[in-house]
């Protein structure tokens, strides 16, 4: 069979280089459910991320067209859908991401159709509220995905991480390590980073957060508070 190749449109360089590898893995279906959900939401909110995702998907399709045909396994469809639960949203976001809604569709799907205005927040201390999405945030290890709402102007306590933390800003913004993050930005942190994000004054910040373990607080008081909040 002669493969039909087509030209792949290049994408512009992304502001955060960490996106490249994450979106490449997303297009290939190599991310865990929690990380996949984060990137699916990013693709819907951020035009540059959508363009990068479309580029990677196009490259993968071109490479697949050039491969030799082999029989599919009996479980091919089920396994593929399990890895790409939001595959339909990729093309939609790439074609029209100029007016994303307040709650990304992949997140609404995970929350049974609920949006940010519908969910019931749990607040353990003033100014901080949480809503679980996937996993158990109180376990020592293992990925968890949750929504975090922090009052405008409030500084987060200084902390580091167990493994990686991905935070996608859905509303508001904050400063961290001299970098400002706002709606549609994805903030990567790992076990080597110690920071204390400062929420923008005037508006609450809502983030979709993936962590690989609880935060490692640096202050004894915040360690006690952490047991109540469970982040």
C-alpha positions in Angstrom: 0.0 0.0 0.0 1.4 3.4 -0.9 1.0 5.9 1.9 -0.4 9.3 1.1 1.7 12.0 2.9 0.5 15.5 3.5 2.1 18.7 4.8 1.9 19.2 8.5 1.4 22.9 9.5 4.1 24.0 12.0 3.1 25.5 15.3 4.5 28.5 17.1 6.9 28.0 20.0 5.1 27.7 23.3 5.9 30.0 26.2 6.5 27.1 28.6 8.8 24.5 27.0 7.6 21.8 29.4 4.4 21.8 27.4 6.1 20.2 24.4 6.8 16.8 26.0 3.4 16.8 27.9 1.4 17.5 24.8 3.4 15.1 22.7 2.6 12.4 25.2 -1.1 13.5 25.3 -1.4 13.2 21.5 0.2 9.7 21.7 -2.1 8.6 24.5 0.7 8.0 26.9 -0.5 10.1 29.9 -2.1 8.9 33.0 -5.9 9.7 33.5 -5.2 12.7 35.8 -2.5 14.2 33.5 -4.5 13.5 30.4 -7.4 15.4 32.0 -5.2 18.4 32.7 -3.8 18.5 29.2 -7.3 18.0 27.6 -8.5 21.0 29.5 -5.4 23.0 28.6 -5.9 22.3 24.9 -9.5 23.7 25.1 -8.4 26.8 27.0 -5.2 27.8 25.3 -4.9 28.4 21.5 -1.2 27.7 21.5 -1.6 24.4 23.2 -4.5 23.5 20.8 -2.3 24.2 17.8 0.6 22.2 19.3 -1.8 19.3 20.0 -3.2 19.4 16.4 0.3 19.4 15.1 1.3 16.4 17.1 -1.9 14.5 16.2 -1.3 15.3 12.5 2.3 14.0 12.7 1.1 10.8 14.4 -1.5 10.3 11.7 1.1 10.7 9.0 3.4 8.2 10.6 0.6 5.7 11.0 -0.3 6.0 7.4 3.3 5.0 6.5 3.4 1.8 8.6 2.8 -1.7 7.4 -0.6 -3.1 8.0 -1.0 -5.6 10.8 -4.1 -7.3 12.3 -5.6 -5.4 15.2 -6.1 -7.1 18.5 -9.6 -8.0 19.7 -9.3 -5.4 22.4 -7.9 -2.5 20.2 -10.9 -0.3 20.4 -11.5 -0.7 24.1 -7.8 -0.1 24.9 -7.6 3.0 22.6 -10.7 4.6 24.1 -9.4 3.9 27.6 -6.2 5.9 26.8 -8.0 8.7 25.0 -11.2 9.4 26.8 -11.3 13.0 25.4 -10.2 12.3 21.8 -13.2 14.1 20.3 -12.4 17.3 22.2 -8.9 17.5 20.6 -10.2 18.3 17.1 -13.0 20.6 18.5 -10.5 22.6 20.6 -8.0 22.9 17.8 -10.6 24.2 15.4 -12.3 26.6 17.7 -10.7 27.5 21.0 -11.3 31.2 20.8 -14.3 31.3 23.1 -13.9 28.5 25.7 -16.5 28.3 28.4 -15.7 28.8 32.1 -15.5 25.1 32.7 -13.6 23.0 30.1 -15.6 20.2 28.7 -13.2 17.4 29.7 -13.6 18.6 33.3 -17.4 18.7 33.1 -17.4 15.2 31.8 -15.4 14.0 34.8 -17.8 15.8 37.1 -21.0 14.4 35.6 -21.8 17.6 33.7 -21.2 19.9 36.6 -19.5 23.2 36.1 -17.5 25.4 38.4 -20.7 27.2 39.4 -22.5 24.0 40.3 -20.0 22.1 42.4 -20.1 21.9 46.2 -16.8 23.1 47.6 -15.3 21.8 50.9 -13.6 24.5 53.0 -11.5 23.5 56.0 -9.8 26.8 56.6 -10.9 30.4 55.6 -9.9 31.3 52.1 -9.1 27.7 50.8 -11.7 25.3 49.3 -11.3 22.0 47.6 -13.4 19.7 45.3 -12.1 16.2 44.5 -12.2 15.0 40.9 -10.0 11.9 40.7 -8.1 9.9 43.3 -7.7 10.4 47.0 -5.6 13.5 47.8 -4.9 12.3 51.4 -2.9 9.2 50.3 0.9 9.4 50.6 1.6 8.4 47.1 -0.3 8.1 43.8 -1.8 10.7 41.5 -4.9 12.7 42.5 -6.8 15.4 40.6 -8.7 18.1 42.4 -10.0 21.7 42.1 -8.4 24.2 44.4 -10.0 27.6 45.1 -8.0 30.3 47.0 -9.1 33.7 48.0 -7.7 36.7 46.1 -4.7 38.3 47.7 -3.9 35.2 49.8 -0.3 33.8 49.8 0.1 30.1 49.7 2.4 28.7 52.4 5.9 27.8 51.4 6.1 24.2 50.3 7.8 21.6 48.0 6.3 18.5 46.5 6.3 14.7 46.4 6.8 14.0 42.8 5.2 16.4 40.2 2.5 19.0 40.5 0.6 20.3 37.5 -1.6 23.3 38.1 -3.9 24.6 35.3 -5.4 28.0 36.1 -9.1 28.1 35.3 -9.9 31.5 36.9 -7.8 34.3 38.4 -4.1 34.0 38.6 -1.0 34.1 40.8 2.7 34.9 40.9 5.3 32.2 41.6 9.1 32.5 41.3 8.8 35.8 39.4 6.4 34.3 36.8 2.7 35.3 36.5 0.2 32.6 35.7 -3.4 33.3 34.5 -6.3 31.5 33.0 -5.1 29.0 30.4 -1.6 28.7 31.8 -0.2 25.4 33.0 2.3 25.6 35.9 4.7 22.6 36.3 6.6 22.0 39.6 8.6 19.0 40.9 10.3 17.7 44.0 13.2 20.2 43.6 11.0 23.3 43.7 10.2 25.2 46.8 7.8 28.1 46.3 5.0 30.2 47.8 2.5 31.4 45.1 0.8 34.7 45.8 -2.8 34.9 44.5 -3.8 38.0 42.6 -5.7 40.7 44.5 -9.3 41.2 43.7 -10.3 37.8 42.4 -10.3 34.2 43.7 -8.1 31.8 41.9 -9.4 28.4 40.8 -6.9 25.7 39.6 -7.2 22.2 38.4 -4.4 20.5 40.2 -2.7 17.1 39.7 -0.2 16.0 42.4 1.7 12.8 42.9 1.5 13.1 46.7 0.7 15.6 49.4 2.5 19.0 49.5 5.5 19.1 51.7 4.9 22.1 54.0 7.9 23.9 55.4 6.3 25.4 58.6 5.0 23.4 61.6 1.8 25.4 61.7 1.0 24.7 58.0 1.8 21.1 58.5 -1.0 20.9 61.1 -3.4 22.8 58.8 -2.5 20.5 56.0 -3.9 17.5 57.9 -7.3 19.3 57.9 -7.1 20.4 54.3 -5.5 17.2 52.9 -3.5 18.8 50.1 
